[in-house]
């Protein structure tokens, strides 16, 4: 018999893939935004972003991005940039936990490679990369838990790049070979045992 208890959790992340969103700012400087609120419907990817983030501001201004999906083996590199922001000065609600970094590629030991249809670069270490353009923004300003406004960003994928070692018959990804990095209630997982946890984890 299952017994349920009503709780009031601080966060509702329940096992979504980590994505590294690359964007370019008005000054021409690229940025990497780690995030874990992403889901696909056809060739549309919905991204959940904080409105105070550099990724959000760049995406609204330039209307282009690349959604790079890291494998589980990259969790240490992802965590190296998890507490960094491209916003200078650091927004008030992030101060004390985040630091400004002008080059997250360098800090995370990631490699830039050119995209084909959009300006932001792809991340060479990520085996799946999706170039996309912004279609629509839905602001969410009444969330009872978030400390800043958040937004649901509707993006249309215009090109997909996949490591050939993941493919079956050129067009299909072999799930046996693909081991995505999963963000499960602020802990990192692959498709197996826990790998580590993010700096924001409380347990």
MARRO-497147 format. One record per atom (N, C-alpha, C): x, y, z; residue in three letters. Coordinates in steps of 0.1 Angstrom, whole numbers, plus 2048, in hexadecimal, padded with zeros to 3 digits. Layout:
# MARRO-497147
XYZALA/...
# end
This chain:
# MARRO-497147
8087F4800UNK/800800800UNK/80980D800UNK/8068167F7UNK/80E8227F6UNK/80782D7FFUNK/80F833807UNK/80A83E80FUNK/81084B80BUNK/808855807UNK/80C861802UNK/80C86C80CUNK/81687680BUNK/817881814UNK/81788E80BUNK/81089880FUNK/8108A5808UNK/81C8AD80CUNK/8248B1802UNK/8308B9805UNK/8308C67FEUNK/8398CF801UNK/83A8DC7FAUNK/8498DD7F5UNK/84D8D67EBUNK/85B8D67E6UNK/85F8E47E1UNK/86C8E77E2UNK/8718F37DCUNK/8738F37CDUNK/8748E77C8UNK/8768E57BAUNK/86F8D97B4UNK/86B8DA7A7UNK/8638CF7A1UNK/86B8C8796UNK/8788C9795UNK/87F8C278BUNK/87F8B378EUNK/8798AC785UNK/87789E788UNK/87D89477DUNK/889898779UNK/89088F770UNK/88F893761UNK/89689E75EUNK/8968A3750UNK/8A48A474BUNK/8A68A373EUNK/8B48A4739UNK/8BA8B273BUNK/8C78B273DUNK/8CE8BE73EUNK/8D18C3730UNK/8CF8D072EUNK/8D38D6721UNK/8DC8E2723UNK/8E58E471AUNK/8EE8F071BUNK/8EA8F970FUNK/8E4904712UNK/8DE90D708UNK/8E9918704UNK/8EE9186F8UNK/8F79226F4UNK/8F092D6ECUNK/8F39396F0UNK/8EE9456EAUNK/8F994F6E7UNK/8F595A6E0UNK/8FF9656DEUNK/8F89726E2UNK/90097A6E9UNK/8FA9876EEUNK/8FC9926E4UNK/8F799D6E6UNK/8F89A96DDUNK/9069AD6DBUNK/90F9AB6E4UNK/91D9AE6E3UNK/9259A46DCUNK/91E9996D7UNK/92598F6D0UNK/92B9846D8UNK/9299856E5UNK/92F97B6EEUNK/92696F6F0UNK/92B9636EFUNK/9229576F0UNK/9219536FFUNK/91794B702UNK/914948710UNK/90F939710UNK/91193271BUNK/90B92571DUNK/902926729UNK/8F6922727UNK/8ED921733UNK/8E8913736UNK/8ED90D741UNK/8E9900744UNK/8DA900749UNK/8D28F7745UNK/8C48F7749UNK/8BF8E9749UNK/8B38E774FUNK/8AE8D974FUNK/89F8D974EUNK/8998E4748UNK/88B8E4745UNK/8898E5736UNK/8898D9730UNK/8888D8721UNK/87F8CC71EUNK/8768CF714UNK/86F8C370FUNK/86B8C6700UNK/86A8BB6F9UNK/8688BC6EAUNK/85A8B86E6UNK/8548BF6DCUNK/8488BB6D6UNK/84A8BD6C7UNK/84C8B26C0UNK/84F8B36B2UNK/85D8BA6B1UNK/85E8C46A8UNK/86B8CB6A6UNK/86A8D86AEUNK/8628D86B9UNK/8628E46C2UNK/8688DF6CFUNK/8718E76D5UNK/8768E56E2UNK/8728F06EBUNK/86C8ED6F6UNK/8688F7700UNK/8738F870BUNK/87890470DUNK/882906717UNK/87D90F723UNK/88090A72FUNK/87C91273AUNK/88891A740UNK/88792773FUNK/892930743UNK/88F93B74DUNK/89893F756UNK/89694A75EUNK/898957756UNK/88F960758UNK/88F96D750UNK/89C975753UNK/8A297375FUNK/8AD97A763UNK/8BA97575DUNK/8B996A756UNK/8C6963751UNK/8CA969744UNK/8D7968741UNK/8DD96D735UNK/8D8965729UNK/8D695872BUNK/8D094F721UNK/8C395571CUNK/8BA958725UNK/8AD95D722UNK/8AE96A71AUNK/8B697371FUNK/8B7980719UNK/8BD97F70BUNK/8C897770AUNK/8CE9756FCUNK/8C496F6F3UNK/8BC9656F7UNK/8B395E6EEUNK/8A79676EAUNK/8A39706F3UNK/8989796EFUNK/89E9846E5UNK/8AA9886E7UNK/8B09926DFUNK/8B498D6D1UNK/8BA9816D1UNK/8BF97C6C4UNK/8B79716BEUNK/8AE96B6C5UNK/8A49616C0UNK/8AA9556BAUNK/8B69526BFUNK/8BD9456BBUNK/8C493F6C6UNK/8C69326C6UNK/8CD92A6D0UNK/8D191D6CAUNK/8DA9166D2UNK/8DC9086D0UNK/8DA9016DDUNK/8D28F66DCUNK/8CF8EE6E8UNK/8D88E26E7UNK/8E28E16EFUNK/8ED8D76EFUNK/8E98CD6FBUNK/8E98C06F8UNK/8E68B6702UNK/8F28AF706UNK/8F78B1712UNK/9038AA717UNK/90089B71BUNK/90A893719UNK/90888571EUNK/90B88572DUNK/90987A734UNK/90B879742UNK/91987B746UNK/92287773DUNK/931879740UNK/936887741UNK/92D89173DUNK/93189F73EUNK/92C8A674BUNK/92789E754UNK/9218A5760UNK/92A8AE767UNK/9378AA768UNK/9418B3770UNK/9438C0768UNK/9448C075BUNK/9458CC753UNK/9398D5754UNK/92D8CF754UNK/9218D6755UNK/9208DD763UNK/9248D676DUNK/9248DC77BUNK/92E8E777DUNK/9398E7775UNK/9438F1776UNK/93D8FF772UNK/9338FF76AUNK/92D90C765UNK/91F90E76BUNK/91A905774UNK/90D905779UNK/90A912782UNK/914916789UNK/913922792UNK/91892F78BUNK/91992F77EUNK/91E93B777UNK/91394176FUNK/91494E76EUNK/90A956766UNK/91295F75CUNK/90B961751UNK/91096B747UNK/90C97974AUNK/90497B755UNK/8FF988758UNK/909990761UNK/90C99C75DUNK/9169A4764UNK/9109B2765UNK/90C9B6771UNK/90E9B077EUNK/9049A4780UNK/90899B78AUNK/8FF99078DUNK/8F2995793UNK/8E799078EUNK/8DA994793UNK/8D99927A2UNK/8D199A7A8UNK/8D099A7B7UNK/8CC98C7BCUNK/8C29867B6UNK/8BD9797BBUNK/8C796E7B9UNK/8D29707B1UNK/8DC9667AFUNK/8E99687B7UNK/8EA9747BDUNK/8F69787C4UNK/8F996E7D0UNK/90596B7D2UNK/9099627DDUNK/90A9537D9UNK/9039507CEUNK/9039427C9UNK/9099417BBUNK/90894C7B4UNK/90D94C7A6UNK/9199567A5UNK/92195479BUNK/92C95D797UNK/92B960788UNK/93096C785UNK/930970776UNK/93C969770UNK/93A964764UNK/94595E75CUNK/94396374DUNK/94E968748UNK/94D96E73AUNK/94E96372FUNK/955957733UNK/95794D729UNK/95493F730UNK/94893A72FUNK/94492D735UNK/94A92272DUNK/94D924720UNK/953919718UNK/96191671FUNK/968920722UNK/97691E728UNK/975918736UNK/96C91D73EUNK/96A91774CUNK/96690974BUNK/95D905743UNK/9588F8742UNK/9608EE739UNK/96A8F4733UNK/9728EC72AUNK/96A8E671EUNK/9618EF719UNK/9598EC70DUNK/95F8F2701UNK/95C8EC6F5UNK/9628F06E9UNK/9578F66DFUNK/9599026DAUNK/9509086D1UNK/9519026C3UNK/9468FF6BCUNK/9478FC6AEUNK/93B9036A8UNK/93D90869BUNK/933910695UNK/926909692UNK/91B910693UNK/90E90B68FUNK/90C90E680UNK/90290867AUNK/90090966CUNK/8F5914669UNK/8EB915671UNK/8DF91D66EUNK/8DD929678UNK/8E4928683UNK/8E293268EUNK/8F0937692UNK/8F0943699UNK/8FD94969DUNK/9039426A9UNK/8FC93E6B3UNK/9029386BFUNK/90A92C6BBUNK/9159296C2UNK/91E91D6BFUNK/9189116C5UNK/91C9066C0UNK/9188F96C6UNK/9238F56D0UNK/9218EB6D8UNK/92B8E66E2UNK/92F8D86DDUNK/93C8D86D9UNK/9418CC6D3UNK/9408BF6DBUNK/9418C16E9UNK/9418B56F2UNK/9338AF6F3UNK/9288B76EFUNK/91B8B26F0UNK/9178AA6E4UNK/91389D6E5UNK/9118956DAUNK/9048976D2UNK/8FB89F6D8UNK/8EF8A36D1UNK/8ED8B26D2UNK/8EB8B96C7UNK/8EB8C86C6UNK/8DF8CB6BDUNK/8D78D56C2UNK/8CB8D96BAUNK/8CB8E86B8UNK/8CD8ED6ACUNK/8CC8FB6A9UNK/8BD8FF6A9UNK/8BA90A6AEUNK/8AC90E6AFUNK/8AA91D6AFUNK/89E9216ABUNK/89A92F6ABUNK/88E9316B4UNK/88D93D6BAUNK/8839406C3UNK/8769426BCUNK/86B93C6C1UNK/85E93E6BBUNK/8549466C4UNK/8559436D1UNK/84B94A6DAUNK/8509496E8UNK/84C9536F0UNK/8509546FEUNK/843956707UNK/84294D711UNK/83794E71AUNK/83D951728UNK/83A95D72DUNK/83F96173AUNK/83795B745UNK/83E957750UNK/83795275CUNK/83C95A768UNK/83396376CUNK/83896D776UNK/83196B784UNK/829960785UNK/82295E792UNK/825951798UNK/83194B795UNK/83593E79BUNK/8379407AAUNK/8329387B2UNK/83393A7C1UNK/8419377C7UNK/84A9307BFUNK/85792C7C4UNK/8639347BEUNK/8619377B1UNK/86D93D7AAUNK/86F94B7AFUNK/87C94F7B1UNK/88095C7B6UNK/8809677ABUNK/87F96379FUNK/87F96C794UNK/874967789UNK/87196F780UNK/86896B775UNK/86E96076DUNK/866957768UNK/86B94C75FUNK/86394D753UNK/868945749UNK/86194573CUNK/862938735UNK/85793472EUNK/858929725UNK/85B92E717UNK/866929712UNK/86B92E705UNK/8689236FAUNK/8609266F0UNK/85D91D6E6UNK/86891F6DAUNK/8709156D8UNK/87A9166CDUNK/87790B6C3UNK/87A90F6B6UNK/8799056ABUNK/8869006A7UNK/8888F36A7UNK/8958ED6A3UNK/8968EE694UNK/8A28F368FUNK/8A48F5681UNK/8AF8EC67CUNK/8B78E6685UNK/8C18DD681UNK/8C68D468DUNK/8C88C768AUNK/8CC8BE695UNK/8D98B8691UNK/8E38B869BUNK/8F08B2699UNK/8F18A76A3UNK/8F689B69FUNK/8F78906A8UNK/9048886A5UNK/90B8856B0UNK/91787D6AEUNK/9148706A7UNK/91B86D69CUNK/918862694UNK/91985569BUNK/9208546A7UNK/9218486AEUNK/9148456B6UNK/90B84F6B6UNK/8FE84C6BDUNK/8F38476B3UNK/8F78476A6UNK/8EC84569CUNK/8EB837698UNK/8DE834694UNK/8DB82768DUNK/8D582B680UNK/8DA826675UNK/8D4828668UNK/8D4837665UNK/8DD83F669UNK/8DF84D666UNK/8D585766CUNK/8C985366FUNK/8BE85C673UNK/8B8859681UNK/8BD84F687UNK/8B784B694UNK/8C184A69FUNK/8BE8506AAUNK/8C884F6B6UNK/8C68426BDUNK/8D183B6BFUNK/8D182E6C6UNK/8D08316D5UNK/8C582E6DCUNK/8C48316EAUNK/8CE8296F3UNK/8D381E6EDUNK/8DD8166F5UNK/8EA81E6F6UNK/8ED8266ECUNK/8FA82E6ECUNK/8F883C6F2UNK/8EC8416F3UNK/8EA84E6F9UNK/8E784E707UNK/8EF85470FUNK/8ED85571EUNK/8EC863722UNK/8E1869722UNK/8DF878725UNK/8E287B733UNK/8E6887736UNK/8E888C743UNK/8DA890748UNK/8D688B754UNK/8C888D759UNK/8CA895766UNK/8C18A0767UNK/8C18A8773UNK/8B48A477BUNK/8B689C786UNK/8AC89678DUNK/8AB89C79BUNK/8A28A579EUNK/8A18AC7AAUNK/8AF8B17AFUNK/8B68B87A6UNK/8C28BF7A9UNK/8CE8B57ABUNK/8CC8A97A7UNK/8D789F7A7UNK/8D989B798UNK/8E6898794UNK/8E9893787UNK/8E8884786UNK/8E287F77CUNK/8E2871779UNK/8E486F76AUNK/8E9863767UNK/8E985E75AUNK/8DC854759UNK/8DD84A751UNK/8D2841751UNK/8D683575AUNK/8DA838766UNK/8DF82E76FUNK/8E183577DUNK/8ED832783UNK/8EF836790UNK/8F2846790UNK/8F084C79CUNK/8F385A79EUNK/90185D79BUNK/904868794UNK/91186D791UNK/91787779AUNK/90E87F7A0UNK/91288A7A8UNK/9068947AAUNK/90989F7B0UNK/8FE8A87B3UNK/9028B77B0UNK/8F88BF7ADUNK/8FB8CD7AAUNK/8FD8D57B7UNK/9048E17B5UNK/9068E97C1UNK/8FA8EE7C8UNK/8EE8ED7C1UNK/8E18F17C7UNK/8DA8E67CFUNK/8DF8DA7CEUNK/8D98CF7D5UNK/8D98D27E4UNK/8CE8CF7EBUNK/8CC8D17F9UNK/8CD8C3801UNK/8CC8B87FAUNK/8CC8AB800UNK/8D68A27F9UNK/
# end
